[in-house]
Amino acid sequence: MADDTEIKFEEALTRLEAVVNRLESGELPLEESLRLFEEGVHLTKVCTHRLEEAERRITILLKNERGEYQEAPFEGDKG
């Protein structure tokens, strides 16, 4: 698997979907199932990290009183 700093969200998600499909087949030996499960947990963390990075980079355009747009940082749910 690629280094975490190099793997893109879409690649991690596609691989995670493949892992889940293989696990759901129920036809794998225990050791292979455990290895895939561990990989799936890792990929989930990668996807979560990439989504958090994207959220931090989002800016929202707000109209001020004069009808002009200005950028403001995204303030997602803090809960």
Backbone as CSV, one residue per row, in Angstrom:
resi,resn,N_x,N_y,N_z,CA_x,CA_y,CA_z,C_x,C_y,C_z
1,MET,0.847,-1.184,0.000,0.000,0.000,0.000,0.885,1.238,0.000
2,ALA,0.425,2.298,-0.617,1.181,3.543,-0.704,1.332,4.186,0.667
3,ASP,2.345,5.011,0.780,2.557,5.789,1.994,1.311,6.639,2.261
4,ASP,0.923,6.771,3.533,-0.284,7.525,3.889,-0.271,8.942,3.358
5,THR,0.901,9.556,3.235,0.961,10.929,2.751,0.722,10.993,1.247
6,GLU,0.811,9.858,0.570,0.651,9.841,-0.882,-0.715,9.334,-1.339
7,ILE,-1.364,8.525,-0.538,-2.631,7.933,-0.958,-3.740,8.985,-0.949
8,LYS,-4.471,9.033,-2.043,-5.568,9.997,-2.165,-6.838,9.398,-1.563
9,PHE,-7.756,10.275,-1.195,-9.021,9.853,-0.597,-9.731,8.838,-1.484
10,GLU,-9.834,9.148,-2.777,-10.567,8.285,-3.693,-9.927,6.897,-3.778
11,GLU,-8.589,6.858,-3.767,-7.884,5.577,-3.812,-8.146,4.776,-2.540
12,ALA,-8.071,5.451,-1.401,-8.310,4.769,-0.120,-9.746,4.260,-0.051
13,LEU,-10.696,5.058,-0.502,-12.102,4.655,-0.462,-12.364,3.466,-1.386
14,THR,-11.783,3.498,-2.576,-11.948,2.386,-3.512,-11.368,1.101,-2.936
15,ARG,-10.186,1.198,-2.343,-9.564,0.028,-1.731,-10.390,-0.466,-0.540
16,LEU,-10.914,0.470,0.258,-11.745,0.102,1.404,-12.999,-0.644,0.945
17,GLU,-13.617,-0.188,-0.126,-14.791,-0.872,-0.661,-14.445,-2.297,-1.098
18,ALA,-13.279,-2.462,-1.714,-12.846,-3.796,-2.141,-12.615,-4.699,-0.926
19,VAL,-12.010,-4.141,0.111,-11.765,-4.904,1.338,-13.090,-5.359,1.947
20,VAL,-14.035,-4.445,2.038,-15.341,-4.781,2.617,-16.028,-5.866,1.797
21,ASN,-15.991,-5.748,0.483,-16.620,-6.763,-0.372,-16.001,-8.132,-0.160
22,ARG,-14.678,-8.185,-0.049,-14.013,-9.475,0.183,-14.379,-10.036,1.543
23,LEU,-14.421,-9.181,2.557,-14.781,-9.652,3.896,-16.222,-10.148,3.931
24,GLU,-17.113,-9.455,3.231,-18.520,-9.844,3.226,-18.760,-11.159,2.490
25,SER,-17.826,-11.546,1.643,-17.998,-12.801,0.906,-18.017,-13.997,1.859
26,GLY,-17.317,-13.870,2.991,-17.309,-14.936,3.980,-16.528,-16.165,3.563
27,GLU,-15.756,-16.067,2.497,-15.047,-17.234,1.977,-13.539,-17.163,2.216
28,LEU,-13.098,-16.331,3.123,-11.671,-16.164,3.377,-11.242,-16.920,4.619
29,PRO,-10.010,-17.397,4.622,-9.485,-18.000,5.846,-9.359,-16.934,6.934
30,LEU,-9.323,-17.359,8.160,-9.287,-16.445,9.305,-8.135,-15.450,9.215
31,GLU,-6.932,-15.925,8.920,-5.771,-15.030,8.870,-5.936,-13.949,7.808
32,GLU,-6.446,-14.315,6.645,-6.671,-13.336,5.577,-7.756,-12.345,5.991
33,SER,-8.793,-12.834,6.647,-9.863,-11.952,7.127,-9.316,-10.943,8.128
34,LEU,-8.475,-11.398,9.044,-7.888,-10.493,10.033,-6.990,-9.451,9.368
35,ARG,-6.185,-9.884,8.385,-5.311,-8.950,7.684,-6.138,-7.892,6.949
36,LEU,-7.187,-8.334,6.285,-8.040,-7.389,5.567,-8.781,-6.462,6.526
37,PHE,-9.211,-6.988,7.652,-9.883,-6.153,8.638,-8.945,-5.054,9.130
38,GLU,-7.706,-5.418,9.437,-6.722,-4.425,9.875,-6.480,-3.377,8.798
39,GLU,-6.385,-3.810,7.546,-6.209,-2.872,6.438,-7.420,-1.945,6.331
40,GLY,-8.612,-2.498,6.512,-9.831,-1.694,6.452,-9.875,-0.626,7.535
41,VAL,-9.462,-0.990,8.734,-9.412,-0.011,9.830,-8.433,1.104,9.474
42,HIS,-7.278,0.719,8.948,-6.276,1.705,8.551,-6.826,2.633,7.455
43,LEU,-7.459,2.052,6.446,-8.012,2.849,5.347,-9.117,3.787,5.836
44,THR,-9.897,3.333,6.800,-10.931,4.190,7.384,-10.301,5.416,8.032
45,LYS,-9.196,5.203,8.735,-8.491,6.325,9.365,-7.926,7.276,8.323
46,VAL,-7.388,6.738,7.235,-6.862,7.571,6.152,-7.989,8.416,5.563
47,CYS,-9.134,7.788,5.267,-10.270,8.524,4.688,-10.757,9.611,5.644
48,THR,-10.866,9.283,6.913,-11.313,10.265,7.906,-10.354,11.438,7.958
49,HIS,-9.053,11.158,7.940,-8.045,12.217,7.981,-8.151,13.110,6.746
50,ARG,-8.318,12.495,5.571,-8.435,13.285,4.331,-9.683,14.174,4.367
51,LEU,-10.794,13.641,4.879,-12.016,14.443,4.976,-11.847,15.595,5.955
52,GLU,-11.164,15.360,7.070,-10.919,16.434,8.034,-10.026,17.512,7.427
53,GLU,-9.028,17.099,6.631,-8.171,18.066,5.947,-8.994,18.923,4.994
54,ALA,-9.879,18.292,4.239,-10.712,19.015,3.285,-11.626,19.997,4.003
55,GLU,-12.201,19.577,5.112,-13.098,20.450,5.870,-12.364,21.704,6.341
56,ARG,-11.117,21.532,6.777,-10.342,22.681,7.241,-10.049,23.659,6.106
57,ARG,-9.990,23.160,4.885,-9.644,24.021,3.750,-10.853,24.726,3.129
58,ILE,-12.023,24.300,3.499,-13.234,24.882,2.898,-13.444,26.309,3.393
59,THR,-13.770,27.162,2.480,-14.174,28.509,2.880,-15.570,28.777,2.333
60,ILE,-16.291,29.593,3.036,-17.649,29.933,2.642,-17.678,31.398,2.219
61,LEU,-18.330,31.645,1.126,-18.502,33.022,0.689,-19.732,33.613,1.371
62,LEU,-19.537,34.719,2.029,-20.636,35.397,2.723,-20.841,36.779,2.119
63,LYS,-22.062,37.167,1.980,-22.361,38.514,1.498,-22.330,39.476,2.671
64,ASN,-21.613,40.564,2.494,-21.625,41.582,3.545,-22.767,42.557,3.292
65,GLU,-22.859,43.600,4.103,-23.979,44.545,3.997,-24.032,45.249,2.642
66,ARG,-22.911,45.376,1.961,-22.878,46.082,0.669,-23.123,45.135,-0.505
67,GLY,-23.465,43.898,-0.226,-23.734,42.960,-1.298,-22.480,42.359,-1.906
68,GLU,-21.322,42.612,-1.290,-20.070,42.052,-1.782,-19.807,40.715,-1.094
69,TYR,-19.087,39.877,-1.776,-18.739,38.589,-1.193,-17.399,38.679,-0.477
70,GLN,-17.306,37.989,0.639,-16.047,37.903,1.355,-15.865,36.468,1.810
71,GLU,-14.618,36.070,1.955,-14.341,34.703,2.383,-14.311,34.628,3.902
72,ALA,-14.811,33.513,4.406,-14.771,33.267,5.852,-14.389,31.810,6.042
73,PRO,-13.660,31.495,7.088,-13.293,30.091,7.321,-14.516,29.245,7.622
74,PHE,-14.460,27.996,7.218,-15.537,27.058,7.489,-15.507,26.713,8.973
75,GLU,-16.647,26.790,9.607,-16.747,26.407,11.010,-17.777,25.304,11.125
76,GLY,-17.318,24.065,10.933,-18.193,22.900,10.978,-18.638,22.612,12.383
77,ASP,-19.379,21.538,12.513,-19.854,21.128,13.827,-18.691,20.925,14.764
78,LYS,-18.768,21.482,15.927,-17.721,21.351,16.933,-18.129,20.360,18.007
79,GLY,-19.057,19.464,17.694,-19.580,18.555,18.695,-19.162,17.177,18.605
